[in-house]
């Protein structure tokens, strides 16, 4: 059923109008689409303890309003049937979530007056994220565990409108180095500017690396067309390196003098091992 609202009516007004009765449920559906899209109606229903029909009612309404869009996903299994429908947030939906152009413009007035040439976009990006980094660093102080730091940073991103969340990867892998965390952002307040100036994505990635105190890698950005910004955090590799450093420190620690003397006595100068022959063995050799 198509809505009787005018197509010229702002999407934000359409969303606000639906926030009575089942508006809260619709917001929960939208939040999961932002965090976990592409996601099916059945998966949304399981997460929210709702029937697929109830979820589709909200998805159909938001699809008609242009807030979410459908992606057809084909299964890799041999002989799979028709593509299944998955939902992701649309560019119009990103705008509904809000943009931070006012704060960015104000900062631009301060920075661009001093910056010149090609360095102006980078100077603006550095200034924009500097304020975020200073505040985030205060909240992350005292959190040593990399997983915990990533989770807290995701929460801070959400508070600033970036819709931050995390995904843990490879935790059932026996190889510790293969375990990681994906730090995700479902919304980018400066996406349109970052599309024209990728330096914004670069500066944000460097900020994340400094805050987590580890080398990270950007897997995707909304500015490049992805539906979510994803940063790879090598949790397992860092823990493995920490274990190796601990083992080296233990091996380099001073030994007990008695143990060290006994150990040294079993070797000759030059590192050769001392061979002790009993009297009976000497008789046999003579």
C-alpha positions in Angstrom: 0.0 0.0 0.0 1.4 3.4 -1.0 1.4 6.3 1.4 -0.9 9.2 0.8 1.8 11.7 1.8 3.2 14.0 -0.7 6.5 12.9 -2.3 7.8 16.4 -1.8 7.4 16.1 2.0 10.8 15.8 3.7 11.8 12.3 4.7 12.6 13.5 8.2 9.0 14.7 8.6 7.7 11.4 7.4 9.8 9.5 10.0 8.7 11.9 12.8 5.1 11.4 11.8 5.5 7.6 12.3 6.9 7.9 15.8 3.6 7.3 17.6 2.6 3.8 18.4 5.1 1.6 16.6 7.7 4.4 16.0 10.0 2.9 18.6 10.0 -0.4 16.9 10.7 1.2 13.5 13.7 3.0 15.1 15.0 -0.3 16.4 14.6 -1.8 12.9 16.5 1.1 11.3 19.3 0.9 13.9 19.9 -2.8 13.1 19.8 -2.1 9.3 22.5 0.6 10.0 24.6 -1.7 12.1 24.2 -5.1 10.4 23.1 -4.4 6.8 22.8 -6.0 4.4 20.3 -7.9 6.6 17.2 -9.9 5.7 13.7 -9.3 7.2 13.9 -12.8 8.8 17.2 -12.0 10.5 15.7 -8.7 11.8 12.7 -10.5 13.1 14.9 -13.0 15.1 16.9 -10.1 16.6 13.9 -8.1 17.6 11.6 -11.1 18.5 9.1 -10.0 15.9 7.3 -11.9 13.1 8.8 -11.4 9.6 5.5 -9.8 8.5 5.7 -7.2 11.3 9.3 -6.4 10.3 8.4 -6.2 6.6 5.7 -3.7 7.4 8.3 -1.3 8.8 10.8 -2.1 6.0 8.3 -1.5 3.3 7.4 1.9 4.8 11.0 3.0 5.1 11.8 1.7 1.6 8.9 3.7 0.2 10.2 6.8 2.1 13.7 6.1 0.6 15.3 5.6 4.0 16.4 2.1 3.3 17.0 0.3 0.0 17.0 -3.3 -1.1 20.1 -5.3 -2.2 19.6 -8.6 -4.0 22.1 -11.1 -2.7 22.8 -14.3 -4.6 23.8 -17.4 -2.5 27.2 -19.0 -3.4 25.8 -22.5 -3.0 25.5 -24.5 -6.1 22.0 -24.6 -7.5 20.8 -21.7 -5.4 17.5 -20.2 -6.3 16.6 -16.6 -6.9 18.5 -13.8 -5.0 17.3 -13.0 -1.5 16.4 -9.5 -0.4 18.7 -7.7 2.0 18.2 -4.2 3.4 20.8 -1.4 3.8 20.5 2.3 4.7 20.2 4.6 1.6 22.0 7.9 1.1 18.7 9.7 1.8 18.6 7.7 5.0 22.1 8.8 5.9 20.9 12.4 5.6 17.9 11.6 7.9 20.4 10.5 10.6 21.9 14.0 10.6 25.0 15.8 9.3 27.6 17.9 11.1 28.2 20.5 8.4 27.6 23.4 10.7 30.4 22.5 13.1 32.7 21.6 10.1 31.9 24.9 8.4 32.8 26.9 11.5 36.1 25.1 11.9 36.8 25.6 8.2 36.6 29.4 8.7 39.3 29.2 11.3 41.6 26.8 9.4 41.3 27.8 5.8 42.3 31.4 6.6 45.8 30.2 7.4 46.1 27.1 5.1 46.9 27.5 1.4 47.1 25.3 -1.7 46.5 21.6 -1.6 47.2 21.4 2.1 44.0 23.1 2.9 41.7 20.0 2.9 44.2 18.1 5.1 44.5 21.0 7.5 40.7 21.1 7.8 40.5 17.4 8.3 43.2 17.5 11.0 41.4 20.3 12.8 38.0 18.6 12.6 39.2 15.3 14.1 41.5 16.9 16.6 38.6 17.9 18.8 37.2 14.4 18.7 40.5 12.8 19.4 41.1 15.0 22.5 37.8 14.1 24.0 38.0 10.4 23.1 41.5 10.1 24.6 40.2 11.2 28.0 37.5 8.5 27.9 39.9 5.8 26.9 42.5 6.6 29.5 43.1 3.6 31.8 41.6 1.0 29.4 44.4 -1.3 28.5 42.6 -4.2 26.8 42.4 -3.7 23.1 38.9 -5.2 22.8 37.6 -3.0 25.6 39.2 0.1 24.0 37.6 -0.7 20.7 34.2 -1.2 22.3 34.4 2.1 24.2 35.6 3.9 21.1 32.5 2.6 19.2 30.3 3.9 22.0 32.0 7.3 21.7 31.5 7.4 17.9 27.8 6.6 18.5 27.4 9.5 20.9 28.8 11.8 18.2 26.4 10.5 15.5 28.7 8.0 13.8 26.5 5.0 14.7 29.5 3.1 16.0 29.6 -0.7 16.7 32.0 -3.6 16.6 32.2 -7.1 15.1 34.5 -9.7 16.4 36.2 -11.8 13.8 38.0 -15.2 14.0 37.4 -15.7 17.7 37.0 -19.5 17.1 40.2 -19.7 15.1 43.0 -21.6 17.0 45.6 -19.2 15.6 45.6 -16.2 17.9 47.1 -13.9 15.2 44.0 -14.4 13.0 41.6 -12.9 15.6 40.5 -9.3 15.1 37.8 -6.8 15.7 36.1 -4.7 13.1 35.3 -1.2 14.3 32.3 0.0 12.3 30.5 3.3 11.7 27.1 3.1 10.2 26.8 6.8 9.6 29.3 9.4 8.4 28.4 13.0 9.2 30.9 14.3 6.6 30.4 11.7 3.9 29.8 14.1 1.1 32.9 16.2 1.9 34.9 13.0 2.3 33.8 11.8 -1.2 35.5 14.9 -2.7 38.4 14.8 -0.2 39.4 11.3 0.9 42.0 12.9 3.2 39.1 13.0 5.8 39.0 9.2 5.8 42.8 9.0 6.0 42.9 11.4 9.0 40.1 9.5 10.8 41.9 6.2 10.3 45.1 7.7 11.7 43.1 9.1 14.7 41.7 5.6 15.4 45.2 4.1 15.2 46.5 6.6 17.7 43.6 6.2 20.1 43.8 2.4 20.0 47.7 2.5 20.1 47.9 -0.1 17.3 48.3 -0.1 13.5 44.8 -0.4 11.9 43.7 -0.9 8.3 40.6 0.6 6.7 38.6 -2.0 4.9 35.7 0.1 3.6 34.3 3.7 3.7 31.0 5.2 2.9 32.8 7.9 1.0 33.9 5.2 -1.4 30.4 3.7 -1.8 30.2 1.2 1.0 27.1 1.2 3.3 29.4 1.2 6.4 32.9 2.3 7.3 34.9 -0.6 8.6 38.3 -0.5 10.3 40.3 -3.7 10.9 41.8 -3.9 14.4 44.4 -6.7 14.8 43.6 -7.8 18.3 45.0 -11.3 18.1 48.3 -10.1 16.5 48.8 -7.6 19.3 48.1 -10.2 22.0 50.5 -12.6 20.4 53.2 -10.0 20.3 52.5 -9.2 23.9 52.9 -12.9 24.9 56.2 -13.1 22.9 57.5 -10.0 24.7 56.6 -11.5 28.0 58.4 -14.8 27.2 61.5 -12.9 26.1 61.4 -10.8 29.3 61.2 -14.0 31.4 64.1 -15.7 29.6 66.2 -12.5 30.0 65.5 -12.2 33.7 68.5 -12.9 36.1 68.7 -16.5 37.2 69.4 -17.9 40.7 73.2 -18.0 41.3 73.1 -21.7 42.2 71.2 -22.6 39.1 73.5 -20.4 36.9 76.7 -22.0 38.4 75.4 -25.5 37.9 74.4 -24.8 34.4 77.7 -23.2 33.6 79.6 -26.1 35.1 78.2 -28.5 32.7 79.8 -26.6 29.8 83.4 -25.9 28.8 84.6 -22.6 27.5 83.4 -21.9 24.0 79.9 -23.3 24.7 81.0 -27.0 24.4 79.1 -29.4 26.7 81.3 -31.2 29.3 81.2 -35.0 29.1 81.6 -36.9 32.4 83.0 -40.5 32.1 82.7 -42.9 35.0 85.6 -45.1 36.1 83.9 -48.3 34.8 83.5 -46.6 31.4 87.2 -45.6 31.4 88.1 -49.3 32.0 86.0 -50.4 29.0 87.6 -47.7 26.8 91.2 -48.7 27.8 
